Amino acid sequence: MHARTKDEWRQLVLTGRRALTPELRTAEDQAIVALVTREVAGGSTVCAYVPTALEPGSLDFLDALRRVAGRVLVPVTRGPGPLYWSEFTGADGLADASYGLREPTGPVQEPDEIRSADTIFVPALAVDRRGVRLGRGAGFYDRTLGLAAPGARLITVVRDEELVSELPEDPHDVRMGWALTPGSGLVALGEQRGTDGPE
């Protein structure tokens, strides 16, 4: 049996996500809300993302982060290249944007603002036990995560079955340190494995 390509993995995961019942999706989203604030220091800056219809999490995930963190930054796209950032201030501060995303309407920060974040929650279609992340293929995060502070925690949020043993990897892929799943909570990946994870 041949190893799946990235495109084959993307098709597989998206098919699975589209097949989710609304009840299961809601239960998983609620589990993520309950878990996510345990991983954030009070008063810190956190980078996260506004979940699309096919991504784990909901606006409740961002609201929960806001209640703990001092500042929650989410991406603003400006065409090919690294992501820009803007503060999430609530659902009322979001507007429809390109790529089917919703983005804040407030002031936009430069890409290197990611360096201010202690914790970065990264969307993914899947991640493997080594920390290799499968994204949508546009490369925004691969161009962005290299700007993060060296000690920042990179946590990808996926469904339990999307944490897999091995994914195809390209040289430019940035590995994740942890996965956050609805059923297992925070799971250490790659070099982090064998530890108890972050304090």
Disulfide bonds with the S-S distance in Angstrom:
none
